[in-house]
Amino acid sequence: MSFDLFIGIDYSGAETATSRLKGLQVYAARPGQQPEKQFSPAVSNNGQRYNWSRKEIATWLTDLANQNVRYVAGIDHGFSFPQTYFDRYQLTSWPQFLEEFVRHWPTDQDHTYVDFCRDGVPRPWPNWPGPGLRIGAMNELRLCERWTSSAKSVFQFDVQGSVAKSTHAGIPWLKRIRETAGGRIHVWPFDGWQVSATGSVVAEVYPSIFRNRYSRGDRTPDEQDAYAVSRWLSECAARDSLVRYLEPPLTLPERLLAAREGWILGIT
């Protein structure tokens, strides 16, 4: 399985989709090389490099795929919700989930905070159903979260180590990436457990699995998470072991469940 680039993204659900955030960190490694920190493509008049925004990351990933750069990118937020959520709102597939989610959580809009949707602050988009109509309880877990010792629910906001805000901020960008990449990006495992020999792959990761394998040096915690994901992906590819993680040992019912709930790459 050959890739041109191995990308680790430590995500953040703070502020808006266009806000430049210190918590958004991106590292990328070429085959056989160490991961290097990636900056936003935007450059000031005096050459200053900027932090990323969520909108820029989605555009960058799409542009790379459209330029036929084949990559695997691990992103640190939930890609879907537990089956209990699907049952509660009578959803039967992940694409249907995406369509419904962005109606209730339009967090990809330029001036929208996740907390605006949570709190019901009036926003200028048409036909917004209002807050509280697509929610979950913090004791609801996906199968992949139950397979770990410390992963938190995608509904558990406002606690240390929570991924709820980044998940609610990031899911609409997955929808945009799929729609704009023209099939060049495989969102794993929703687009299939087996990835093709061409095109790029985007997968959910949990950096806590990898971060302590590598010396942190002078990197911030957010930088270390992105670095660790990038390096782990690169090392797995070099050892020809990445395919093992793309095919976790699940029973058929578990695979069908994870095709809706998603899976965390690296959990076996």
C-alpha positions in Angstrom: 0.0 0.0 0.0 1.8 3.1 -1.3 1.2 6.7 -0.2 3.1 9.9 -1.0 2.3 11.6 2.4 1.3 10.5 5.9 -0.6 13.3 7.7 -1.5 13.7 11.4 -4.1 16.3 12.3 -4.7 17.3 15.9 -8.2 18.9 15.7 -9.9 21.7 17.6 -13.6 22.7 17.8 -12.9 26.1 19.3 -14.3 29.3 17.8 -15.4 29.3 14.2 -14.5 27.5 11.0 -12.3 30.4 9.8 -10.6 31.1 13.1 -6.8 30.5 13.2 -6.3 28.2 16.2 -3.2 27.1 18.0 -4.9 23.9 18.8 -5.1 22.9 15.1 -1.8 21.3 14.4 -0.7 19.4 11.2 2.3 17.2 10.7 3.2 15.3 7.5 5.9 12.8 6.6 7.0 11.5 3.2 8.0 7.9 3.0 11.2 7.2 4.9 11.3 10.7 6.4 10.5 12.2 9.7 7.2 14.2 10.1 7.5 17.9 9.6 5.2 20.6 10.9 2.9 22.0 8.3 1.6 25.6 8.3 -1.4 27.2 6.8 -0.8 28.1 3.1 -1.6 31.7 3.9 1.4 34.0 4.3 1.4 37.6 5.5 3.1 40.4 3.7 6.1 40.1 5.9 6.4 36.3 5.5 4.7 35.4 8.8 3.2 31.9 8.8 -0.3 31.5 10.2 -2.1 28.9 12.3 -4.6 26.7 10.5 -8.4 27.1 10.4 -10.7 24.2 10.0 -11.9 25.5 6.6 -8.3 25.7 5.4 -7.5 22.1 6.5 -10.5 20.8 4.5 -9.5 22.8 1.5 -5.9 21.6 1.7 -6.8 18.0 2.0 -9.1 18.3 -1.0 -6.5 20.2 -3.1 -3.9 17.6 -2.4 -6.2 14.8 -3.6 -7.1 16.8 -6.7 -3.4 17.2 -7.4 -3.1 13.4 -7.3 -1.0 13.5 -4.1 -1.9 10.2 -2.5 -2.0 10.5 1.3 -3.5 8.9 4.4 -4.6 11.4 7.0 -5.5 10.7 10.6 -7.8 13.3 12.1 -8.5 13.5 15.8 -12.3 13.8 16.1 -15.2 11.4 15.9 -16.5 10.8 12.4 -20.0 9.5 13.5 -22.3 8.8 16.4 -23.4 5.7 18.3 -26.0 3.4 17.0 -28.4 4.6 19.7 -28.4 8.0 18.0 -29.2 6.4 14.7 -32.0 4.5 16.3 -33.4 7.5 18.1 -33.6 9.6 14.9 -34.4 6.8 12.5 -31.2 7.0 10.5 -30.1 4.0 8.5 -26.8 5.0 6.9 -23.8 7.3 7.4 -24.5 9.5 4.3 -28.1 10.0 5.7 -26.5 10.9 9.1 -24.3 13.5 7.5 -27.2 15.2 5.7 -29.3 15.3 8.9 -26.3 16.4 11.0 -25.4 19.5 9.0 -29.0 20.7 9.2 -28.9 20.8 13.0 -25.2 21.5 13.5 -24.1 23.9 10.6 -20.7 24.4 12.2 -19.0 24.8 8.9 -20.6 28.2 8.5 -18.0 31.0 8.7 -19.3 32.7 11.8 -20.7 29.8 13.8 -19.4 28.5 17.1 -20.3 24.9 18.2 -21.8 26.6 21.3 -24.1 28.7 19.2 -25.8 25.6 18.0 -25.8 24.1 21.6 -27.3 27.2 23.1 -29.7 28.3 20.4 -28.1 31.7 19.6 -30.1 33.1 16.6 -28.1 32.6 13.4 -28.7 34.0 9.9 -29.0 30.6 8.0 -32.4 29.6 6.6 -34.5 26.7 7.9 -32.4 25.9 11.0 -34.5 23.6 13.2 -33.0 25.1 16.4 -31.0 23.6 19.2 -31.7 20.4 21.1 -33.2 18.3 18.3 -30.2 16.2 17.5 -28.4 15.4 20.7 -27.1 12.5 22.8 -26.2 11.5 26.3 -22.6 11.4 27.5 -22.9 7.8 28.5 -23.6 6.7 24.9 -20.5 5.1 23.4 -19.7 3.7 20.0 -18.3 0.2 19.7 -14.8 1.5 19.0 -14.9 3.6 22.1 -15.9 0.6 24.2 -12.8 -1.2 22.8 -10.5 1.4 24.4 -9.8 2.2 28.1 -10.1 5.9 27.9 -12.0 7.2 24.8 -14.9 9.5 25.8 -18.3 9.8 24.3 -18.8 12.1 21.3 -21.5 13.7 23.4 -19.4 14.5 26.5 -18.7 18.2 26.3 -16.7 20.5 28.6 -14.4 18.0 30.3 -10.6 17.5 29.9 -9.8 15.3 26.9 -13.3 15.6 25.4 -13.6 15.3 21.7 -17.3 16.3 21.6 -16.7 19.9 20.4 -14.1 19.0 17.8 -16.4 16.2 16.6 -19.4 18.5 16.2 -17.1 21.0 14.4 -15.4 18.5 12.2 -18.2 16.3 10.9 -19.6 18.9 8.4 -16.2 19.2 6.8 -16.1 15.4 6.2 -19.3 15.9 4.2 -17.8 18.8 2.2 -14.6 16.8 1.5 -16.5 13.8 0.1 -18.6 16.1 -2.0 -15.8 18.2 -3.5 -13.1 15.5 -3.9 -14.9 13.7 -6.6 -14.2 10.2 -5.2 -10.5 10.9 -4.8 -10.8 10.7 -1.0 -11.9 7.5 0.8 -13.4 8.2 4.2 -12.7 5.1 6.1 -14.5 2.8 6.9 -17.7 4.5 5.6 -16.6 4.2 2.0 -15.6 0.6 2.5 -13.1 -1.2 4.8 -10.8 -1.9 1.9 -9.2 1.1 0.3 -8.3 1.2 -3.3 -4.8 1.3 -4.8 -5.3 4.8 -5.9 -6.7 7.9 -4.1 -6.3 9.2 -0.6 -7.7 8.0 2.7 -9.0 10.0 5.7 -9.6 8.2 8.9 -10.4 8.9 12.6 -7.5 8.5 15.0 -7.0 8.7 18.8 -3.6 10.2 19.4 -3.5 9.0 23.0 -2.7 5.5 21.6 0.5 6.8 19.9 1.8 9.9 21.7 4.0 8.3 24.3 5.8 6.1 21.8 7.9 9.1 20.6 10.0 11.6 22.5 8.2 15.0 22.7 11.2 17.3 22.5 10.1 20.9 22.4 6.7 20.2 20.8 3.5 21.4 22.4 1.0 18.7 23.4 -1.1 19.5 20.3 2.0 19.3 18.1 3.0 16.0 19.7 -0.3 14.5 18.9 -0.2 15.5 15.3 3.4 14.4 15.0 2.8 11.0 16.6 -0.1 10.2 14.3 1.9 11.2 11.2 4.9 9.1 12.4 2.8 6.1 13.3 1.1 6.1 9.9 4.4 6.3 8.2 6.0 3.6 10.2 3.0 1.3 9.7 3.3 1.8 5.9 7.0 1.1 6.0 6.4 -2.2 7.9 3.5 -3.2 5.5 1.3 -3.3 8.6 -1.2 -0.5 7.8 -3.5 -2.9 6.0 -3.9 -4.9 9.3 -5.3 -1.8 11.0 -7.6 -1.1 8.1 -9.1 -4.6 8.6 -9.7 -4.8 12.4 -10.8 -8.3 13.7 -14.6 -7.6 13.8 -17.4 -10.1 13.5 -19.9 -9.4 10.6 -22.4 -7.8 12.9 -19.7 -5.6 14.4 -18.5 -4.6 10.9 -22.0 -3.6 9.9 -22.3 -1.6 13.1 -19.0 0.1 12.6 -19.9 1.0 9.0 -22.4 3.4 10.6 -20.7 4.3 13.8 -17.1 4.5 12.4 -13.9 3.1 13.7 -10.7 4.5 15.2 -7.7 3.5 13.1 -5.2 1.8 15.3 -7.7 -0.1 17.5 -7.6 -3.8 17.0 
